[in-house]
Amino acid sequence: MAVIRTILFQAYMWIELLLLMFVWLRVQWANKFWPREKRDALVDKIVRNWAKRLLFMAGAKVTVTGRENIPEGRTCVFASNHQSFFDIL
């Protein structure tokens, strides 16, 4: 089962990368015609959905703890120790 999941994940990842070329064109268009807030919201939505789909296809589960410790309305930096490729997602 793990081998099949790996093959499906790899195939999906490459298809997704090809589709992202069209997304990139849309974002470039948005850079010229949309206000910054609307463009940033579009990019945020695209990136979140992309990461969720890849994590789902890989069978990974994400658990967030300590969310209440993040101050609202302030900038935060999240640093990863890169123990796996999923740190990027």
C-alpha positions as CSV (number, residue, x, y, z in Angstrom):
1,M,0.0,0.0,0.0
2,A,2.9,2.4,0.8
3,V,4.4,1.9,-2.7
4,I,1.1,2.7,-4.4
5,R,0.6,5.8,-2.2
6,T,4.1,6.9,-3.1
7,I,3.5,6.4,-6.8
8,L,0.2,8.3,-6.7
9,F,1.8,11.1,-4.6
10,Q,4.7,11.5,-7.1
11,A,2.3,11.5,-10.1
12,Y,0.0,14.0,-8.4
13,M,2.9,16.2,-7.5
14,W,4.1,16.4,-11.1
15,I,0.7,17.1,-12.4
16,E,0.2,19.8,-9.8
17,L,3.5,21.4,-10.8
18,L,2.4,21.6,-14.4
19,L,-0.9,23.2,-13.4
20,L,0.9,25.7,-11.2
21,M,2.3,27.3,-14.4
22,F,-1.3,28.5,-15.2
23,V,-1.7,29.7,-11.6
24,W,1.6,31.6,-11.9
25,L,0.2,33.4,-15.0
26,R,-3.0,34.3,-13.1
27,V,-1.0,35.7,-10.2
28,Q,1.2,37.7,-12.6
29,W,-2.0,39.1,-14.2
30,A,-3.3,39.9,-10.7
31,N,-0.1,41.8,-9.9
32,K,-0.9,44.3,-12.6
33,F,-4.6,44.8,-12.1
34,W,-5.6,43.9,-8.5
35,P,-5.0,45.7,-5.3
36,R,-2.3,44.2,-3.1
37,E,-4.7,42.9,-0.5
38,K,-6.8,41.0,-3.0
39,R,-3.7,39.6,-4.8
40,D,-2.2,38.5,-1.5
41,A,-5.5,36.7,-0.5
42,L,-5.4,34.9,-3.8
43,V,-1.8,33.7,-3.4
44,D,-2.5,32.7,0.2
45,K,-5.6,30.6,-0.9
46,I,-3.6,28.9,-3.7
47,V,-0.7,28.0,-1.4
48,R,-2.9,26.7,1.4
49,N,-5.0,24.5,-1.0
50,W,-1.9,23.2,-2.7
51,A,-0.2,22.2,0.5
52,K,-3.4,20.6,1.9
53,R,-3.8,18.5,-1.3
54,L,-0.2,17.3,-1.3
55,L,-0.3,16.4,2.4
56,F,-3.6,14.5,1.9
57,M,-2.2,12.6,-1.1
58,A,0.9,11.7,1.0
59,G,-1.3,10.4,3.8
60,A,0.2,12.9,6.3
61,K,-1.7,14.2,9.3
62,V,-1.0,17.7,10.6
63,T,-1.5,18.5,14.3
64,V,-1.2,22.1,15.5
65,T,-0.5,22.7,19.2
66,G,0.0,26.0,20.9
67,R,-2.0,28.1,18.5
68,E,-3.2,30.2,21.4
69,N,0.4,31.3,22.0
70,I,0.6,33.2,18.7
71,P,-0.1,36.9,19.3
72,E,-2.9,38.4,17.1
73,G,-2.1,41.4,15.0
74,R,1.7,40.9,15.3
75,T,4.3,39.5,13.0
76,C,5.7,36.0,13.9
77,V,8.5,34.0,12.5
78,F,8.2,30.2,12.3
79,A,11.5,28.3,11.9
80,S,11.6,24.7,10.9
81,N,14.3,22.2,11.7
82,H,13.8,20.5,8.3
83,Q,13.7,16.9,9.5
84,S,11.6,16.0,6.5
85,F,10.4,17.3,3.2
86,F,7.0,18.1,4.7
87,D,8.4,21.0,6.7
88,I,8.2,22.9,3.5
89,L,4.5,22.3,3.1
